Amino acid sequence: MVLCKLKVPLLLITVFTTVLLVILISSSNQAFSQSSEGVLSPPQPQLESVKILNFMPFQSVELKNDLVISGESSDTTAKDCSVYVLVNGVQPYQSAVASGTGGATDFSQWKFVLHEQYTHLNEGNNKITAKLVCKSAPTRWYSVVVSGVPRSNLSEASPIDTTQQSNVSEASPIDTTQQSNVSEASPIDTTQQSNVSEASPIDTTHQSKLLVTILPLKNPVARGDSQNATITVTNSDNRPIANAQIDGKLIYPGNNFEKEFKGSTDLDGKFVYSWTVGKKGDIGPLVMEVEASSQGYRPASTNISFELVKSGESSQTENPFQSLERP
């Protein structure tokens, strides 16, 4: 009888202990799961963006003063952001003007007017870079390359050919009216045809120009990191120029150090120059200047700049379909 009385409390104690252990283990697993989720899912910083809208890559742009550049960004009235513009690597960056609906500080829409006092577009390739600077987010860049074309090349060639053709047609009534004057009309037609052929050298000269493009792998790039730049040489018809001679120079921030390099393009008209940026030195814009030459063409040159940041900071690979879809 006494043994039965002892077994009942012992059974209750065992059941209670088992339930308590199950509750403790479940609570511990839930706490560990919440802790693990907190480690695996840290808050992600918001990515800002900026873009140039009114120019497409390789668009032909007339060389003129007061060129307007416009675009958009992720800025809002609740953020503290600004947009700056750089043309052909000419420092310093120039301030754009906010044109968003939120007023003078709303850079969701922005504009920049290229004045002669700052710089101008060159004949051939020109790189235009927009930079978005926000106090609460990393700096963002967007670049596009346009082709500077003189106004005369856009409008003068066609009227010359059209005029010569109209003069040829005017000779036809003379031939129809008087057969005896056919022999006299022929020299007129011949002269007009020779004038048409004289227009060809104008087009040939335009086609004989070299176009040089530079596309860096990273922008910005941290000191101590490796960097490379793809240099592409084409003619006015966008045909690659093989075996073009490349003479280049790197000008580091503060003009404290310069490095020269040479090379030649492959069958695709490309030359890739690779190097490692020194860990020590100034930070800021590094300028790359390149001159290309090939037999039968006039030499052409261009330059770009990209930002050097402190050693240990992250480098960013440029997206060729965004910043320089084709420089």
SVG drawing of the C-alpha trace seen along z (x, -y; Angstrom):
<svg xmlns="http://www.w3.org/2000/svg" viewBox="-2 -81 58 83">
<polyline fill="none" stroke="black" stroke-width="0.4" points="0.0,0.0 2.8,-2.4 4.6,-1.4 1.6,-2.4 1.4,-5.8 5.0,-6.4 4.7,-5.5 1.9,-8.1 3.9,-11.2 7.0,-9.8 5.0,-9.5 3.6,-13.0 7.1,-14.4 8.4,-12.6 5.6,-13.9 6.1,-17.4 9.8,-17.3 9.4,-16.0 6.9,-18.8 9.2,-21.4 12.2,-20.1 10.1,-20.2 9.1,-23.8 12.7,-24.9 14.1,-23.2 11.3,-24.7 12.0,-28.2 15.8,-27.8 15.3,-26.7 13.0,-29.7 15.5,-32.1 18.3,-30.6 16.2,-30.7 15.5,-34.4 19.1,-35.1 20.2,-33.3 17.7,-35.1 19.1,-38.4 22.6,-37.4 21.7,-36.2 19.4,-39.2 21.2,-42.4 19.6,-45.6 20.6,-46.4 21.7,-49.9 19.6,-51.7 21.1,-51.8 20.8,-55.2 21.0,-55.7 21.6,-58.5 21.2,-58.5 21.6,-60.7 18.4,-60.7 18.8,-63.0 21.8,-61.2 22.1,-57.7 25.5,-55.9 27.4,-56.9 24.8,-59.5 26.1,-62.2 26.0,-65.5 26.6,-68.8 29.6,-70.8 28.1,-73.9 28.1,-76.1 25.5,-75.8 24.8,-72.1 22.0,-71.0 22.5,-67.7 19.5,-66.4 18.7,-63.3 17.1,-61.8 18.1,-60.3 16.7,-58.5 16.7,-61.7 13.5,-62.9 12.5,-65.8 13.2,-63.6 16.8,-62.9 19.9,-65.2 21.5,-64.5 23.1,-66.5 24.1,-65.8 27.4,-66.9 28.6,-66.6 32.0,-65.9 32.9,-66.2 35.9,-64.5 37.5,-64.2 38.0,-68.0 38.0,-68.6 36.4,-69.8 32.9,-68.3 30.3,-71.0 27.1,-71.4 23.8,-70.5 20.6,-72.3 17.6,-70.5 14.5,-70.5 12.3,-68.2 8.8,-69.1 10.1,-69.5 12.0,-72.6 15.7,-73.7 16.8,-70.6 14.9,-68.0 17.4,-66.3 15.0,-63.6 15.1,-65.6 18.2,-67.7 19.8,-69.7 23.3,-71.0 24.3,-73.5 27.8,-73.0 29.4,-76.5 32.6,-77.4 34.0,-78.7 34.1,-75.1 35.0,-73.1 33.5,-72.0 32.9,-68.8 35.7,-67.6 35.3,-66.2 35.0,-62.4 34.3,-60.6 33.3,-62.6 32.6,-61.0 29.9,-62.7 29.7,-61.5 26.9,-62.3 27.6,-61.8 25.0,-61.5 26.3,-62.4 24.1,-61.6 25.0,-62.1 23.3,-58.8 24.4,-56.5 27.5,-55.7 28.2,-57.9 26.9,-56.7 28.1,-57.4 26.7,-57.1 28.5,-57.8 27.7,-57.9 29.9,-58.6 28.7,-60.7 30.3,-61.5 31.0,-65.2 30.3,-66.1 30.9,-69.5 27.8,-71.2 29.3,-71.4 29.6,-67.6 25.9,-67.2 24.5,-69.6 27.0,-70.5 27.7,-67.2 24.1,-66.5 23.4,-69.9 26.6,-69.6 25.5,-66.3 21.9,-67.5 23.1,-70.7 25.2,-68.7 22.4,-66.3 20.0,-69.2 22.5,-70.8 22.8,-67.5 19.0,-67.3 18.9,-70.9 21.1,-69.7 18.4,-67.3 16.0,-69.9 19.0,-71.1 19.5,-67.6 15.8,-67.0 15.1,-70.4 18.1,-70.4 19.8,-67.2 22.4,-69.3 23.5,-70.6 23.8,-67.1 27.6,-67.2 27.8,-70.6 25.6,-69.4 27.9,-66.4 30.8,-68.5 28.3,-70.2 27.2,-66.8 30.7,-65.7 31.6,-68.8 28.7,-68.2 29.7,-64.6 33.3,-65.7 31.9,-68.1 30.0,-65.3 33.2,-63.2 34.9,-66.2 32.5,-65.9 33.8,-62.4 37.0,-63.5 35.0,-65.4 33.3,-62.2 36.6,-60.3 38.3,-62.8 35.5,-62.4 35.7,-58.6 39.5,-58.7 39.3,-60.0 40.1,-57.7 37.8,-57.5 39.3,-56.4 37.3,-55.0 38.5,-54.2 36.5,-51.9 37.9,-51.4 37.0,-48.1 36.4,-49.8 35.2,-53.2 36.0,-54.1 39.0,-51.9 40.7,-51.5 44.5,-52.0 46.2,-48.7 43.7,-47.1 44.3,-46.0 42.8,-48.0 42.5,-47.7 41.2,-49.8 40.0,-48.7 41.1,-51.1 39.1,-50.7 40.1,-52.3 37.6,-52.6 37.1,-54.8 34.2,-57.0 32.2,-54.0 32.7,-52.2 35.0,-49.7 37.8,-48.4 41.4,-49.5 43.9,-46.7 47.6,-47.4 46.9,-51.0 49.7,-52.4 48.7,-53.3 50.6,-55.9 49.1,-56.5 49.8,-58.2 48.4,-57.9 48.3,-61.1 47.8,-60.4 45.9,-62.8 47.7,-66.0 50.0,-65.6 52.5,-64.0 53.2,-60.9 52.9,-60.1 53.2,-56.7 53.5,-56.2 52.6,-53.0 52.5,-51.8 50.8,-49.1 48.9,-48.2 45.3,-47.1 44.3,-43.6 42.1,-42.5 39.0,-43.8 40.6,-47.2 41.1,-46.8 44.1,-47.1 43.7,-46.3 46.2,-48.0 46.4,-46.5 48.2,-47.7 48.1,-47.7 47.4,-51.0 49.9,-51.8 48.7,-51.5 50.1,-54.8 49.5,-58.3 46.8,-60.9 43.2,-60.0 41.0,-61.7 40.7,-61.6 43.2,-59.7 43.4,-60.8 44.2,-58.5 45.3,-60.2 45.5,-58.1 46.7,-58.9 46.1,-56.5 47.8,-56.5 47.5,-54.3 48.8,-54.6 46.3,-56.5 44.6,-58.2 45.1,-61.4 46.1,-60.7 43.4,-61.0 43.4,-61.4 41.0,-61.3 41.1,-61.1 39.0,-59.9 39.2,-60.1 38.1,-57.8 38.2,-58.1 40.9,-56.7 39.7,-55.9 41.5,-54.9 43.0,-51.4 40.5,-49.0 37.4,-50.7 35.4,-48.8 36.0,-49.2 33.1,-49.2 33.0,-47.5 31.5,-49.7 28.6,-48.3 29.3,-48.6 25.6,-48.5 24.9,-51.4 27.8,-53.9 29.6,-53.3 27.5,-51.1 29.9,-51.9 32.1,-54.8"/>
</svg>
